[in-house]
Amino acid sequence: MQLCSLLAGFESCSPEEIGLCFRKAVQLYLHSELSDIGIFNDVTYRWISLDNWTYSRTFKTPFDDRKWQKVNLVFEGVDTVAQILINNITLGRTDNMFNRYSFDITSVIKEVNFVEVRFLSAVSYAAEQSRCHKAYSIPPACPPPVQKGECHANFIRKEQCSFSWDWGPSFPTQGIWKDVRIEAYNHYHLIYFSLTSFFGNAQQWSLEIESIFDVVSSKPIAGLVTVNIPKLQTQQTFSVKLQPGEGSIVLLVNINKSSTVEAWWPNGHGKQTGYNMTTTFIMEAGYQIEKSSKAYFRTVELVQEPIPGSPGLSFYFRINGRPIFIKGSNWIPADSFQDRVTYDTLWLLLKSAADANMNALRVWGGGVYEQDEFYDICDEIGIMIWQDFMFACALYPTDQYYLESVRAEVSHQVRRLKSHPSIILWSGNNENEAAIASNWFSIPYADREVYIKDYVMLYVKNIREIVLTEDKSRPFIASSPTNGLESVKEGWLSQNPYDTHYGDTHFYDYSNDCWNWTVYPKTRFASEYGFQSWPSFSTIEKVSSTEDWSYTSNFSLHRQHHENGNDQMLQQIGHHFKLPQSTDPIKKFKDMIYLTQVMQAQCIKTETEFYRFSQSEIIKGEGHTMGALYWQLNDIWQAPSWASLEYGGKWKLLHYFAQNFFAPLLPVAYEDKGVLYIYGVSDLHVDHKLTLRVVVHTWSSLEPVCTLAKEGVTVKAQSAVPIYKESIDDLLERCRNCTRKSCVITFCLVGEGGLQSPTNHHFLSSLKDAVGLEKNDIYIFVLQTTAIAPFVSLDVGSIKGRFSDNGFLMTEQKKVVEFYPWEPTGVEELEKSLTLTSLVDVV
C-alpha cells in the first residue's frame, strides 16, 4: 500500500486541516503496513502523539492578590513544547521537559482566571528542529525499524526513550508531568535550598548550605540565619544580606567537634544515618522562613591513579575514605507514563535492589532525572546513584538557544538533587564518546572535527562547567563508557573509550558462550553488561491473547525491540540446554520463557562473578575491577528485555541469582586449562578465618559422592583471594563413579557466629549433556498444624497415584508426605485437585 494513494483521498482538506489529514494518512499507512503482523496499541494510538493538545481550566484565586508584591505561576515539569496563557495573555513558552518554569502573573491575575497550556506534538517539533538545522546533520535521524519508534529525539529536550528504545515502546507523551502551583510573596522567596557535607583537614565535618532567593524588594534586605542540628549539639547564627533580584547565600556550618558524627554508608557497609536540621531565616522585613531538612555526612572520591604492575589508571569509588566495590544495576524509567510512577512503585523496585545485596544503581541518560522520592528512598536504604545527564546514544545540536536550555536544565537539576548523599557521581552522557570514537553513525573522517567540537562544547564547556560551579562535593565524568582522566588527556574524546586499563566499560556479546569467562573484559569497572530474557507468563498474560502465546507469534515479534533478540536468546540457550519440544504450544511457550530466564540468570552470574573475583589481581596488566552494574534493573512495559525485575516488580530468576552473586561473602569458581579455582570474595570490613565446604553430587542422587572441608581458610576484608585449586581430573578420580557429565560441584564458606555464604555451584558440562538428570516423579507435600489433628486425609481427586502415608494422627507441627503418581501430572494440577480433611473439619 502506497502512502501517496492514501494522501490522494485527502485532496478536499482545507488548509487548516492539512496537518491533521496528513497524520491520519500516516496512521492508515502504518495500520496497513502492520496488517500482516497484527495491529498493536502502541502503534494504533500513535496518533495521540502526532496531534496537538490543550490543557485548560478555570480557577479562583484563593487569596487577595493585592496584598502580595509578586505572584508566580510555577510549573515543576512540562512535557514538553507548550505555550502558557492566563486570561488569554501569553506568559511564555516551554521546550524542555527537565526544566522548572516560573512565570510572573502579578499584573494579569484576577479573582477568576482561565489558564491554558497549549501543547505542540513533540514528534512534529523534533522533526521541525531537525529540518531547520541546515548546516550539517545531527545523527541518528531515526531509531532502527525494529523499535517502531519516532525520529529526531535528539532535537528535543525530552525523555529520549519516549520516542522508543530497544527495550521499550514509543509513547511520545505531552502533558503536565509534575506539580503546578501559584506562589505569592512579599520581600523575598526561597527557591532552592541545598546542603553538602565536607570532611576537612582538621578532622572536622562541615556543611555547606546554599539558599537561592528571589528578592522582590528594591533595596538589599539584611537579617539573621540560624542553623540548628540538635543531635550534634550544633547551632550557628549568621548575619546575611540579600541583594535585589535572584541571589544566593552560602553558609559554612562547622559541626561541634565534641559530637560524634555517624557517616552515611552504602547498603552493606554501615548505617544511613541522617540528622534533623532546622534553618531559620529572620529578615528585617519581618518575614520569617523556617526550613526543615535532613543532614547527611559522607565523602566521595573517584580514584584514578597508577596501579603497580599495570599500565593505565585505577577507577574506583572511595566512600568516607573506604574503597567500595560497586554492586548493582542500571535504572530506566519505571513507566512510559510518569504520572503512574508512585512512591510505592519506587519503593518496591528500589527495596528489591537493596534486598538483592545491591549498593548502587546508575540512572541511565536516556530516561528522566527521577523524582525527589526516588533519591529520598536511596538515601534511606543506602543505594548509591551514578547520575547521568539526559543525553544518550546520539549526537546533539549546540546552537545558542539549545545550549541555553541545557544550561538552565543542568543548573536546576544539580540544585534540586545535590543534597542527596546517595548521588556519588555526575556523568555527562550515555555512550556518546564511544559513538564518535567508534564512528557509530558513519561520519566521514573529514567531518569528524565538527562533531568533536560540538561534543566538547556541550559536555565540557557547558554541562561540566555548571556542575563544577554548582557542586564541589562529588566527581564528574563526561561520558560512560569513558577512559576518565585519559579521555581528558586526549581532548575529552579518547581513541578507544572501551580500553580496559582506564575508566569504565560497557560490554555485550550475544554470540559467544556466556559460560566462558574468558570472553569478558578484565576491566577497571563494568558499568553495563547483560543478556535478555522474557518476563514470566503471568506478566505477559495480562497484555496478550491465546493466539499470542508462542515464541514466534506476531505479538512476540512485535514486543521484541532488539534486532534478532529472540534468536540470540535461542542461540545462547542452545549452548547448554535442550530446546523445548512439547506438542502443547502453550506449554512450549512457557518452557521457552523459563529457559530464557535460566539462561539470563546463569550468564549474568558468570559475568558478575568474573568481575568480582578480578578486584584484587592484575593479570597481564588487566584487573582491579571495582564495579559491576548489569543492564538493567527494571522494565518499562511487558516485553523481552535485559531486566531482572519485570514490569510491576516481579522478580525474574536473575534477581534471585543477584541476591547470591552480590552477597557480601561469596565463594566463586572458574575453570582454566582443566584446573578448578575457587576464590573467596568478601565485602566485609574485617578478615575472617572460614571453612570451605566442597560437595560433589551425581545428578541422579541427593547423597553426595564426596565432600571436602578445608578449614582455616583466610578470606581477606574487601578483597578476592584464591582459596582452593585442584585439577578436574584429580577431583573426579577422588570422587569415584564421577564424570564431567554425571556430576556437579557445590561449595560454600562457613564461619563462626552464623557467618555463612550462599551455596554456589560449578557445572562440569553443559546441562543438555548431563547424565542422570531425570524428571522427579515424586511430589512432596509439607503439612503444618497448630493443634493435634486426627485422621488427616489427603485427596487429589481423579489424579492416579498413591501417598506415602494417609489418614494419620498428626501430633507434630510439621509432616512431610510424598505422592507417587501413576501417570504424568504436574504441581499445578495437584494444587488444584488437593483437598485436605481431618476429623475436626467434619461438622
LINGI-V66699 format. One record per residue. N is the residue number from 0. RES is the residue in three letters. OMEGA is omega in whole degrees, 0 to 359 (none if undefined). Layout:
[[N & RES & OMEGA] [N & RES & OMEGA]]
//
This chain:
[[0 & MET & 183] [1 & GLN & 179] [2 & LEU & 183] [3 & CYS & 180] [4 & SER & 177] [5 & LEU & 181] [6 & LEU & 180] [7 & ALA & 180] [8 & GLY & 184] [9 & PHE & 181] [10 & GLU & 183] [11 & SER & 181] [12 & CYS & 174] [13 & SER & 179] [14 & PRO & 181] [15 & GLU & 185] [16 & GLU & 186] [17 & ILE & 182] [18 & GLY & 180] [19 & LEU & 179] [20 & CYS & 181] [21 & PHE & 180] [22 & ARG & 178] [23 & LYS & 179] [24 & ALA & 178] [25 & VAL & 180] [26 & GLN & 178] [27 & LEU & 180] [28 & TYR & 178] [29 & LEU & 181] [30 & HIS & 182] [31 & SER & 180] [32 & GLU & 183] [33 & LEU & 184] [34 & SER & 181] [35 & ASP & 183] [36 & ILE & 178] [37 & GLY & 178] [38 & ILE & 183] [39 & PHE & 192] [40 & ASN & 179] [41 & ASP & 176] [42 & VAL & 182] [43 & THR & 183] [44 & TYR & 179] [45 & ARG & 180] [46 & TRP & 181] [47 & ILE & 182] [48 & SER & 180] [49 & LEU & 180] [50 & ASP & 173] [51 & ASN & 185] [52 & TRP & 177] [53 & THR & 174] [54 & TYR & 180] [55 & SER & 174] [56 & ARG & 174] [57 & THR & 178] [58 & PHE & 175] [59 & LYS & 177] [60 & THR & 186] [61 & PRO & 179] [62 & PHE & 177] [63 & ASP & 187] [64 & ASP & 181] [65 & ARG & 183] [66 & LYS & 187] [67 & TRP & 180] [68 & GLN & 182] [69 & LYS & 176] [70 & VAL & 180] [71 & ASN & 167] [72 & LEU & 188] [73 & VAL & 174] [74 & PHE & 177] [75 & GLU & 178] [76 & GLY & 178] [77 & VAL & 184] [78 & ASP & 358] [79 & THR & 187] [80 & VAL & 186] [81 & ALA & 171] [82 & GLN & 183] [83 & ILE & 179] [84 & LEU & 170] [85 & ILE & 182] [86 & ASN & 178] [87 & ASN & 176] [88 & ILE & 180] [89 & THR & 178] [90 & LEU & 182] [91 & GLY & 182] [92 & ARG & 176] [93 & THR & 177] [94 & ASP & 182] [95 & ASN & 182] [96 & MET & 189] [97 & PHE & 179] [98 & ASN & 171] [99 & ARG & 182] [100 & TYR & 178] [101 & SER & 182] [102 & PHE & 179] [103 & ASP & 180] [104 & ILE & 184] [105 & THR & 187] [106 & SER & 185] [107 & VAL & 182] [108 & ILE & 180] [109 & LYS & 177] [110 & GLU & 174] [111 & VAL & 187] [112 & ASN & 176] [113 & PHE & 182] [114 & VAL & 179] [115 & GLU & 170] [116 & VAL & 184] [117 & ARG & 184] [118 & PHE & 172] [119 & LEU & 178] [120 & SER & 178] [121 & ALA & 180] [122 & VAL & 180] [123 & SER & 180] [124 & TYR & 181] [125 & ALA & 179] [126 & ALA & 180] [127 & GLU & 179] [128 & GLN & 178] [129 & SER & 181] [130 & ARG & 182] [131 & CYS & 180] [132 & HIS & 192] [133 & LYS & 187] [134 & ALA & 179] [135 & TYR & 183] [136 & SER & 175] [137 & ILE & 184] [138 & PRO & 359] [139 & PRO & 178] [140 & ALA & 186] [141 & CYS & 175] [142 & PRO & 176] [143 & PRO & 183] [144 & PRO & 182] [145 & VAL & 181] [146 & GLN & 179] [147 & LYS & 188] [148 & GLY & 179] [149 & GLU & 189] [150 & CYS & 170] [151 & HIS & 177] [152 & ALA & 182] [153 & ASN & 179] [154 & PHE & 179] [155 & ILE & 179] [156 & ARG & 185] [157 & LYS & 175] [158 & GLU & 188] [159 & GLN & 182] [160 & CYS & 177] [161 & SER & 175] [162 & PHE & 178] [163 & SER & 173] [164 & TRP & 183] [165 & ASP & 174] [166 & TRP & 186] [167 & GLY & 184] [168 & PRO & 175] [169 & SER & 173] [170 & PHE & 181] [171 & PRO & 188] [172 & THR & 168] [173 & GLN & 182] [174 & GLY & 180] [175 & ILE & 191] [176 & TRP & 176] [177 & LYS & 186] [178 & ASP & 171] [179 & VAL & 181] [180 & ARG & 172] [181 & ILE & 177] [182 & GLU & 176] [183 & ALA & 183] [184 & TYR & 173] [185 & ASN & 173] [186 & HIS & 183] [187 & TYR & 183] [188 & HIS & 179] [189 & LEU & 181] [190 & ILE & 180] [191 & TYR & 176] [192 & PHE & 181] [193 & SER & 176] [194 & LEU & 178] [195 & THR & 185] [196 & SER & 178] [197 & PHE & 175] [198 & PHE & 189] [199 & GLY & 180] [200 & ASN & 180] [201 & ALA & 180] [202 & GLN & 181] [203 & GLN & 176] [204 & TRP & 173] [205 & SER & 178] [206 & LEU & 171] [207 & GLU & 182] [208 & ILE & 179] [209 & GLU & 179] [210 & SER & 180] [211 & ILE & 187] [212 & PHE & 162] [213 & ASP & 183] [214 & VAL & 183] [215 & VAL & 183] [216 & SER & 178] [217 & SER & 179] [218 & LYS & 175] [219 & PRO & 179] [220 & ILE & 179] [221 & ALA & 178] [222 & GLY & 182] [223 & LEU & 174] [224 & VAL & 179] [225 & THR & 178] [226 & VAL & 184] [227 & ASN & 175] [228 & ILE & 189] [229 & PRO & 185] [230 & LYS & 179] [231 & LEU & 180] [232 & GLN & 183] [233 & THR & 174] [234 & GLN & 179] [235 & GLN & 178] [236 & THR & 183] [237 & PHE & 170] [238 & SER & 183] [239 & VAL & 176] [240 & LYS & 179] [241 & LEU & 178] [242 & GLN & 178] [243 & PRO & 183] [244 & GLY & 179] [245 & GLU & 181] [246 & GLY & 183] [247 & SER & 173] [248 & ILE & 175] [249 & VAL & 181] [250 & LEU & 176] [251 & LEU & 182] [252 & VAL & 176] [253 & ASN & 182] [254 & ILE & 179] [255 & ASN & 184] [256 & LYS & 182] [257 & SER & 179] [258 & SER & 177] [259 & THR & 181] [260 & VAL & 173] [261 & GLU & 182] [262 & ALA & 173] [263 & TRP & 181] [264 & TRP & 174] [265 & PRO & 177] [266 & ASN & 179] [267 & GLY & 183] [268 & HIS & 180] [269 & GLY & 183] [270 & LYS & 176] [271 & GLN & 186] [272 & THR & 173] [273 & GLY & 183] [274 & TYR & 177] [275 & ASN & 183] [276 & MET & 177] [277 & THR & 176] [278 & THR & 184] [279 & THR & 177] [280 & PHE & 176] [281 & ILE & 185] [282 & MET & 186] [283 & GLU & 179] [284 & ALA & 177] [285 & GLY & 182] [286 & TYR & 186] [287 & GLN & 174] [288 & ILE & 175] [289 & GLU & 184] [290 & LYS & 176] [291 & SER & 181] [292 & SER & 176] [293 & LYS & 177] [294 & ALA & 177] [295 & TYR & 181] [296 & PHE & 175] [297 & ARG & 175] [298 & THR & 177] [299 & VAL & 175] [300 & GLU & 170] [301 & LEU & 189] [302 & VAL & 176] [303 & GLN & 184] [304 & GLU & 182] [305 & PRO & 177] [306 & ILE & 179] [307 & PRO & 177] [308 & GLY & 183] [309 & SER & 170] [310 & PRO & 176] [311 & GLY & 184] [312 & LEU & 174] [313 & SER & 174] [314 & PHE & 180] [315 & TYR & 182] [316 & PHE & 174] [317 & ARG & 179] [318 & ILE & 183] [319 & ASN & 178] [320 & GLY & 183] [321 & ARG & 175] [322 & PRO & 182] [323 & ILE & 172] [324 & PHE & 184] [325 & ILE & 181] [326 & LYS & 179] [327 & GLY & 189] [328 & SER & 179] [329 & ASN & 183] [330 & TRP & 171] [331 & ILE & 177] [332 & PRO & 185] [333 & ALA & 180] [334 & ASP & 174] [335 & SER & 182] [336 & PHE & 190] [337 & GLN & 180] [338 & ASP & 177] [339 & ARG & 182] [340 & VAL & 182] [341 & THR & 174] [342 & TYR & 181] [343 & ASP & 177] [344 & THR & 182] [345 & LEU & 181] [346 & TRP & 181] [347 & LEU & 183] [348 & LEU & 183] [349 & LEU & 177] [350 & LYS & 177] [351 & SER & 176] [352 & ALA & 180] [353 & ALA & 180] [354 & ASP & 177] [355 & ALA & 177] [356 & ASN & 175] [357 & MET & 174] [358 & ASN & 183] [359 & ALA & 171] [360 & LEU & 173] [361 & ARG & 176] [362 & VAL & 191] [363 & TRP & 190] [364 & GLY & 177] [365 & GLY & 183] [366 & GLY & 180] [367 & VAL & 165] [368 & TYR & 190] [369 & GLU & 181] [370 & GLN & 185] [371 & ASP & 183] [372 & GLU & 178] [373 & PHE & 183] [374 & TYR & 176] [375 & ASP & 180] [376 & ILE & 179] [377 & CYS & 175] [378 & ASP & 186] [379 & GLU & 187] [380 & ILE & 172] [381 & GLY & 177] [382 & ILE & 177] [383 & MET & 182] [384 & ILE & 167] [385 & TRP & 189] [386 & GLN & 172] [387 & ASP & 162] [388 & PHE & 195] [389 & MET & 175] [390 & PHE & 187] [391 & ALA & 167] [392 & CYS & 182] [393 & ALA & 168] [394 & LEU & 188] [395 & TYR & 178] [396 & PRO & 178] [397 & THR & 174] [398 & ASP & 188] [399 & GLN & 182] [400 & TYR & 179] [401 & TYR & 181] [402 & LEU & 178] [403 & GLU & 178] [404 & SER & 179] [405 & VAL & 180] [406 & ARG & 177] [407 & ALA & 178] [408 & GLU & 184] [409 & VAL & 178] [410 & SER & 181] [411 & HIS & 185] [412 & GLN & 179] [413 & VAL & 178] [414 & ARG & 182] [415 & ARG & 194] [416 & LEU & 192] [417 & LYS & 178] [418 & SER & 187] [419 & HIS & 179] [420 & PRO & 181] [421 & SER & 180] [422 & ILE & 183] [423 & ILE & 184] [424 & LEU & 167] [425 & TRP & 178] [426 & SER & 190] [427 & GLY & 184] [428 & ASN & 176] [429 & ASN & 167] [430 & GLU & 182] [431 & ASN & 171] [432 & GLU & 179] [433 & ALA & 181] [434 & ALA & 179] [435 & ILE & 183] [436 & ALA & 182] [437 & SER & 178] [438 & ASN & 179] [439 & TRP & 189] [440 & PHE & 174] [441 & SER & 178] [442 & ILE & 177] [443 & PRO & 185] [444 & TYR & 182] [445 & ALA & 182] [446 & ASP & 186] [447 & ARG & 186] [448 & GLU & 179] [449 & VAL & 183] [450 & TYR & 176] [451 & ILE & 179] [452 & LYS & 177] [453 & ASP & 181] [454 & TYR & 181] [455 & VAL & 180] [456 & MET & 184] [457 & LEU & 191] [458 & TYR & 184] [459 & VAL & 187] [460 & LYS & 178] [461 & ASN & 185] [462 & ILE & 182] [463 & ARG & 181] [464 & GLU & 180] [465 & ILE & 180] [466 & VAL & 182] [467 & LEU & 177] [468 & THR & 186] [469 & GLU & 189] [470 & ASP & 180] [471 & LYS & 188] [472 & SER & 181] [473 & ARG & 185] [474 & PRO & 177] [475 & PHE & 168] [476 & ILE & 188] [477 & ALA & 185] [478 & SER & 170] [479 & SER & 1] [480 & PRO & 179] [481 & THR & 172] [482 & ASN & 175] [483 & GLY & 182] [484 & LEU & 177] [485 & GLU & 175] [486 & SER & 178] [487 & VAL & 181] [488 & LYS & 181] [489 & GLU & 178] [490 & GLY & 177] [491 & TRP & 180] [492 & LEU & 186] [493 & SER & 178] [494 & GLN & 181] [495 & ASN & 181] [496 & PRO & 180] [497 & TYR & 180] [498 & ASP & 184] [499 & THR & 183] [500 & HIS & 182] [501 & TYR & 165] [502 & GLY & 182] [503 & ASP & 179] [504 & THR & 166] [505 & HIS & 184] [506 & PHE & 177] [507 & TYR & 178] [508 & ASP & 184] [509 & TYR & 185] [510 & SER & 179] [511 & ASN & 179] [512 & ASP & 185] [513 & CYS & 176] [514 & TRP & 182] [515 & ASN & 185] [516 & TRP & 184] [517 & THR & 180] [518 & VAL & 186] [519 & TYR & 181] [520 & PRO & 176] [521 & LYS & 191] [522 & THR & 175] [523 & ARG & 185] [524 & PHE & 180] [525 & ALA & 185] [526 & SER & 172] [527 & GLU & 170] [528 & TYR & 180] [529 & GLY & 177] [530 & PHE & 181] [531 & GLN & 165] [532 & SER & 174] [533 & TRP & 171] [534 & PRO & 184] [535 & SER & 183] [536 & PHE & 182] [537 & SER & 178] [538 & THR & 180] [539 & ILE & 186] [540 & GLU & 184] [541 & LYS & 185] [542 & VAL & 184] [543 & SER & 179] [544 & SER & 185] [545 & THR & 183] [546 & GLU & 180] [547 & ASP & 192] [548 & TRP & 176] [549 & SER & 183] [550 & TYR & 182] [551 & THR & 181] [552 & SER & 175] [553 & ASN & 178] [554 & PHE & 182] [555 & SER & 177] [556 & LEU & 184] [557 & HIS & 182] [558 & ARG & 179] [559 & GLN & 183] [560 & HIS & 178] [561 & HIS & 184] [562 & GLU & 179] [563 & ASN & 184] [564 & GLY & 181] [565 & ASN & 178] [566 & ASP & 179] [567 & GLN & 177] [568 & MET & 178] [569 & LEU & 181] [570 & GLN & 181] [571 & GLN & 176] [572 & ILE & 184] [573 & GLY & 178] [574 & HIS & 190] [575 & HIS & 184] [576 & PHE & 174] [577 & LYS & 180] [578 & LEU & 182] [579 & PRO & 182] [580 & GLN & 184] [581 & SER & 177] [582 & THR & 175] [583 & ASP & 187] [584 & PRO & 181] [585 & ILE & 177] [586 & LYS & 179] [587 & LYS & 179] [588 & PHE & 178] [589 & LYS & 178] [590 & ASP & 178] [591 & MET & 178] [592 & ILE & 179] [593 & TYR & 183] [594 & LEU & 177] [595 & THR & 179] [596 & GLN & 176] [597 & VAL & 180] [598 & MET & 181] [599 & GLN & 182] [600 & ALA & 182] [601 & GLN & 179] [602 & CYS & 184] [603 & ILE & 172] [604 & LYS & 182] [605 & THR & 183] [606 & GLU & 181] [607 & THR & 179] [608 & GLU & 175] [609 & PHE & 180] [610 & TYR & 181] [611 & ARG & 182] [612 & PHE & 178] [613 & SER & 190] [614 & GLN & 187] [615 & SER & 185] [616 & GLU & 171] [617 & ILE & 178] [618 & ILE & 182] [619 & LYS & 176] [620 & GLY & 183] [621 & GLU & 178] [622 & GLY & 188] [623 & HIS & 177] [624 & THR & 185] [625 & MET & 176] [626 & GLY & 177] [627 & ALA & 178] [628 & LEU & 182] [629 & TYR & 177] [630 & TRP & 8] [631 & GLN & 182] [632 & LEU & 196] [633 & ASN & 181] [634 & ASP & 179] [635 & ILE & 175] [636 & TRP & 184] [637 & GLN & 186] [638 & ALA & 173] [639 & PRO & 180] [640 & SER & 180] [641 & TRP & 189] [642 & ALA & 171] [643 & SER & 174] [644 & LEU & 181] [645 & GLU & 174] [646 & TYR & 187] [647 & GLY & 173] [648 & GLY & 181] [649 & LYS & 180] [650 & TRP & 167] [651 & LYS & 177] [652 & LEU & 179] [653 & LEU & 184] [654 & HIS & 174] [655 & TYR & 177] [656 & PHE & 182] [657 & ALA & 176] [658 & GLN & 181] [659 & ASN & 185] [660 & PHE & 172] [661 & PHE & 182] [662 & ALA & 182] [663 & PRO & 176] [664 & LEU & 187] [665 & LEU & 168] [666 & PRO & 183] [667 & VAL & 181] [668 & ALA & 169] [669 & TYR & 180] [670 & GLU & 175] [671 & ASP & 179] [672 & LYS & 175] [673 & GLY & 180] [674 & VAL & 177] [675 & LEU & 176] [676 & TYR & 172] [677 & ILE & 178] [678 & TYR & 170] [679 & GLY & 182] [680 & VAL & 184] [681 & SER & 169] [682 & ASP & 183] [683 & LEU & 189] [684 & HIS & 178] [685 & VAL & 176] [686 & ASP & 177] [687 & HIS & 171] [688 & LYS & 190] [689 & LEU & 172] [690 & THR & 175] [691 & LEU & 177] [692 & ARG & 178] [693 & VAL & 184] [694 & VAL & 177] [695 & VAL & 176] [696 & HIS & 161] [697 & THR & 181] [698 & TRP & 187] [699 & SER & 185] [700 & SER & 174] [701 & LEU & 179] [702 & GLU & 180] [703 & PRO & 174] [704 & VAL & 175] [705 & CYS & 179] [706 & THR & 177] [707 & LEU & 174] [708 & ALA & 179] [709 & LYS & 185] [710 & GLU & 176] [711 & GLY & 178] [712 & VAL & 179] [713 & THR & 174] [714 & VAL & 187] [715 & LYS & 180] [716 & ALA & 173] [717 & GLN & 181] [718 & SER & 175] [719 & ALA & 184] [720 & VAL & 176] [721 & PRO & 183] [722 & ILE & 183] [723 & TYR & 179] [724 & LYS & 178] [725 & GLU & 177] [726 & SER & 180] [727 & ILE & 179] [728 & ASP & 180] [729 & ASP & 180] [730 & LEU & 181] [731 & LEU & 179] [732 & GLU & 179] [733 & ARG & 179] [734 & CYS & 188] [735 & ARG & 182] [736 & ASN & 180] [737 & CYS & 170] [738 & THR & 178] [739 & ARG & 185] [740 & LYS & 186] [741 & SER & 187] [742 & CYS & 178] [743 & VAL & 182] [744 & ILE & 170] [745 & THR & 184] [746 & PHE & 178] [747 & CYS & 177] [748 & LEU & 182] [749 & VAL & 179] [750 & GLY & 181] [751 & GLU & 175] [752 & GLY & 178] [753 & GLY & 179] [754 & LEU & 181] [755 & GLN & 176] [756 & SER & 168] [757 & PRO & 173] [758 & THR & 181] [759 & ASN & 182] [760 & HIS & 173] [761 & HIS & 180] [762 & PHE & 181] [763 & LEU & 176] [764 & SER & 172] [765 & SER & 181] [766 & LEU & 176] [767 & LYS & 179] [768 & ASP & 185] [769 & ALA & 180] [770 & VAL & 179] [771 & GLY & 179] [772 & LEU & 187] [773 & GLU & 178] [774 & LYS & 179] [775 & ASN & 182] [776 & ASP & 178] [777 & ILE & 179] [778 & TYR & 185] [779 & ILE & 174] [780 & PHE & 177] [781 & VAL & 182] [782 & LEU & 178] [783 & GLN & 178] [784 & THR & 176] [785 & THR & 179] [786 & ALA & 178] [787 & ILE & 183] [788 & ALA & 180] [789 & PRO & 175] [790 & PHE & 178] [791 & VAL & 184] [792 & SER & 174] [793 & LEU & 180] [794 & ASP & 178] [795 & VAL & 173] [796 & GLY & 187] [797 & SER & 178] [798 & ILE & 185] [799 & LYS & 179] [800 & GLY & 179] [801 & ARG & 176] [802 & PHE & 177] [803 & SER & 179] [804 & ASP & 180] [805 & ASN & 179] [806 & GLY & 189] [807 & PHE & 173] [808 & LEU & 184] [809 & MET & 183] [810 & THR & 177] [811 & GLU & 183] [812 & GLN & 188] [813 & LYS & 176] [814 & LYS & 179] [815 & VAL & 178] [816 & VAL & 179] [817 & GLU & 175] [818 & PHE & 180] [819 & TYR & 183] [820 & PRO & 177] [821 & TRP & 177] [822 & GLU & 184] [823 & PRO & 176] [824 & THR & 181] [825 & GLY & 182] [826 & VAL & 183] [827 & GLU & 180] [828 & GLU & 181] [829 & LEU & 180] [830 & GLU & 181] [831 & LYS & 187] [832 & SER & 188] [833 & LEU & 166] [834 & THR & 184] [835 & LEU & 183] [836 & THR & 169] [837 & SER & 186] [838 & LEU & 183] [839 & VAL & 178] [840 & ASP & 183] [841 & VAL & 181] [842 & VAL & none]]
//
